[in-house]
Amino acid sequence: MKIAMIVCEDNPEVVWNAFRLANMMLEGMDDVSIFLNGPSVCYEQSASEQFPLTELARIFILSEGQLLA
């Protein structure tokens, strides 16, 4: 299945959950794309110990997910 997710929030928890869901779908062999729009483009600035956004994004890209901004 092909999945496209659009994220346009600057809330780190929302972005974190989007990356977690996308990574779970990639494990299920789905084709997943995430389009970051507006404030979500700067997700790296919102990364913290509680919300490791940079690490989840790296796993997403290495798992052949498509990250668009």
C-alpha positions, 0 to 999 in steps of 0.5 A: 500500500502507498501511504502519504502523510502531511505534517504541518505542526510545530508540536514535537509530539505530533511530529514524533508520532507521525515519524513513529507511525510511518516507521511502523508502516515501513516495517509492514512493507508499505511505501510511505512518504511524509511531506513536511509543511510549514513549521514542521519543516524545522522539526530538528529544532524541536528534537529533545530527549523526550522526542528524538525526532532526528533519530526517527527521521534518520531511521525513516530515511534509511528504511527507504521512506521518502521525506519531502519538504 
